[in-house]
Amino acid sequence: MCDVKNMDEKIDNLKSKDEICSNNLREARDKMVKLSEVKISISTAIAAAFGFIIALIWKEIIVGLFALAGLTINDITDVTGAVIAIISGIIITLVCVFGILYISKWGGIGQK
C-alpha cells in the first residue's frame, strides 16, 4: 500500500532541492563574465594601444620639428625629413583611427 503522506513529503523535498539547484545555477550564471564584456575590455585596451602609438609618433614629429627650429632634441635635420615625418605621422594616425573604429565596433563600445 502507498503511503500518500510520505510521498507528499518526498515531492516537497524534491521541489525544494530543485529550487536550490535552480537558484545556485542562476547565481553562478549571474557571476560569470559574459563574452560581450570580455570583448569590450579587449577592444578598449586595443583602442588605447592605438592611441599610444599615435601619441608616440606625434611626439617624435614634434621633437623633430623643434630640432629643425634650432632646438636640438631629435634627428630631423632638414625640411625634407620634417615633411616625411609629418606625412608618416598622418598615415599612421589614420591607420590607427580606423583600427580604433573597427575594434570599437567589434567590441560593442558605445552600443546600448
Residue pairs with C-beta under 8 A, 6 or more apart in sequence:
36 108
39 106
39 107
39 108
40 107
40 108
40 109
41 107
42 107
43 103
43 104
43 106
43 107
43 108
43 109
44 107
44 109
46 99
46 100
46 103
47 99
47 100
47 103
47 104
47 109
50 96
50 97
50 99
50 100
50 103
51 96
51 100
53 92
53 96
54 92
54 93
54 96
54 97
57 88
57 89
57 92
57 93
58 89
58 93
60 74
60 85
60 89
61 76
61 82
61 85
61 86
61 89
63 73
63 74
64 73
64 74
64 75
64 76
64 81
64 82
64 85
65 76
65 82
65 85
66 73
66 74
67 73
67 74
67 75
67 76
67 77
68 76
68 77
68 78
68 79
68 81
68 82
75 81
76 82
76 85
104 110
